[in-house]
Amino acid sequence: MLTERKISLTTKAQVALGVVCLLCGIGIYLLFRSESIRLYQWCDAVGVTGPIDMLRQETLQWRVPEFVRNSLPDGLYCCSYILLMDAVWKKGQTLPRILASTAIPLVAVIHELMQGAGLVRGTFDWADLLCYLLPLIVYLIAMRVH
């Protein structure tokens, strides 16, 4: 007979996963996006562009899908934010915890929808919207289960 088991990350594992998501998003941006992005400029300001440039040279021949290069990092950032904020608020009440953990990803979803409606500058992209929504949906389902 199958029994229901709750799967729960320890706070340390949750923070580690959040940091991994953040670093993966940063890595994709630094390796495959233009050097004009602010993140690359920050790296230049602290003097770490040498190793980054070497890695960029090694990956020049890689055929990275547009989705991975342009949309996935934002999804990873949303996932990271949700995991890290939830870890900070883990001992708190449920509603403030959910609000704090979903605030920025919700703003990203709203902004993307506003781009689609022509209310704000930018280019609407279904892949971006998916990458913002997926971590939110998974988190909200997980919160409901627990």
matplotlib code that plots the C-alpha trace (Angstrom):
import matplotlib.pyplot as plt

x = [0.0, 1.3, 1.5, 1.8, 5.3, 6.2, 9.4, 11.1, 14.5, 16.5, 17.3, 20.9, 20.0, 17.5, 20.1, 22.6, 20.2, 19.3, 22.9, 23.5, 20.6, 21.9, 25.4, 24.1, 22.2, 25.2, 27.4, 25.1, 24.9, 28.7, 29.5, 26.9, 25.5, 27.0, 29.8, 27.7, 25.5, 25.8, 26.9, 30.0, 30.7, 30.7, 33.1, 35.3, 35.2, 36.5, 39.1, 37.8, 37.1, 40.4, 39.2, 35.7, 37.2, 39.2, 36.0, 34.1, 36.8, 36.4, 32.6, 32.6, 31.9, 29.1, 25.6, 23.6, 19.8, 18.4, 16.1, 19.1, 21.0, 18.1, 15.3, 16.7, 18.9, 15.8, 14.0, 17.1, 17.1, 13.4, 14.0, 17.0, 15.1, 12.1, 14.4, 16.5, 13.6, 11.6, 14.7, 14.9, 11.2, 11.0, 10.1, 7.6, 3.9, 2.8, 1.2, 4.1, 6.5, 4.6, 4.4, 8.1, 9.1, 6.9, 7.1, 9.9, 8.9, 5.3, 6.6, 8.5, 5.4, 3.4, 6.1, 6.3, 2.5, 2.6, 5.2, 2.9, 0.1, 2.4, 2.1, 5.9, 8.9, 10.5, 9.8, 7.2, 8.5, 6.5, 9.7, 10.5, 7.0, 7.3, 10.6, 9.0, 5.9, 7.3, 9.2, 6.2, 3.8, 6.0, 6.6, 2.9, 2.0, 4.7, 3.4, -0.1, 1.1, 3.0]
y = [0.0, 3.4, 6.0, 9.7, 11.0, 14.7, 15.7, 18.6, 20.1, 21.0, 24.7, 24.1, 22.1, 24.7, 27.5, 25.4, 24.7, 28.4, 29.3, 26.7, 28.1, 31.6, 30.6, 28.6, 31.7, 33.9, 31.4, 31.3, 35.1, 35.5, 32.8, 33.3, 36.8, 40.1, 41.7, 44.8, 43.3, 44.9, 41.7, 41.5, 45.1, 44.3, 41.5, 43.8, 46.4, 43.8, 42.5, 38.9, 39.2, 37.4, 34.0, 34.7, 35.7, 32.5, 30.5, 32.5, 31.6, 27.9, 28.1, 30.1, 27.0, 25.7, 25.9, 27.0, 27.3, 30.7, 29.6, 28.6, 31.8, 34.3, 32.8, 30.1, 32.4, 34.4, 31.3, 30.2, 33.6, 33.3, 29.8, 31.0, 33.9, 31.7, 29.1, 31.6, 33.8, 30.7, 29.5, 32.9, 32.9, 29.1, 29.6, 32.4, 32.4, 30.9, 34.0, 36.4, 33.5, 33.0, 36.8, 37.3, 34.3, 35.2, 39.0, 39.5, 36.6, 37.9, 41.4, 39.7, 37.9, 41.1, 43.0, 40.4, 40.5, 44.3, 44.1, 41.8, 44.4, 47.2, 49.0, 49.0, 48.9, 45.6, 42.5, 40.0, 36.4, 33.3, 31.5, 34.3, 34.1, 30.3, 30.6, 33.1, 31.1, 27.6, 28.1, 30.1, 27.3, 24.6, 26.6, 27.3, 23.7, 22.6, 25.1, 23.8, 20.1, 21.0]
z = [0.0, -1.0, 1.7, 1.3, 2.0, 2.3, 0.6, 2.3, 1.8, 4.8, 5.0, 4.2, 1.1, 0.1, 0.4, -1.5, -4.3, -4.4, -4.7, -7.5, -9.5, -9.1, -10.1, -13.1, -14.3, -13.8, -15.7, -18.7, -18.8, -18.5, -21.1, -23.7, -23.5, -24.8, -22.9, -22.6, -19.9, -16.5, -14.9, -17.2, -16.4, -12.6, -13.2, -15.2, -12.3, -9.8, -12.3, -13.0, -16.7, -17.6, -16.6, -18.0, -21.3, -21.5, -20.8, -23.4, -26.0, -25.1, -25.6, -28.9, -31.0, -28.7, -30.3, -27.3, -27.9, -27.8, -24.9, -22.8, -23.6, -23.2, -21.0, -18.8, -16.7, -15.7, -14.6, -12.6, -10.9, -10.1, -8.7, -6.7, -5.3, -4.2, -2.6, -0.7, 0.4, 1.5, 3.5, 5.2, 6.1, 6.8, 10.5, 9.8, 9.2, 5.9, 4.3, 4.8, 3.8, 0.5, -0.2, 0.5, -1.6, -4.6, -4.7, -7.3, -9.5, -9.6, -10.6, -13.4, -14.6, -14.5, -16.3, -19.1, -19.5, -19.6, -22.4, -24.3, -23.9, -25.0, -21.7, -20.9, -23.2, -24.1, -26.1, -24.8, -24.9, -24.1, -23.0, -20.5, -19.2, -18.8, -17.0, -14.5, -14.0, -13.7, -10.4, -9.0, -9.8, -8.4, -5.2, -4.7, -5.3, -2.8, -0.2, -0.6, -0.2, 3.0]

ax = plt.figure().add_subplot(projection="3d")
ax.plot(x, y, z, "-o")
ax.set_aspect("equal")
plt.show()
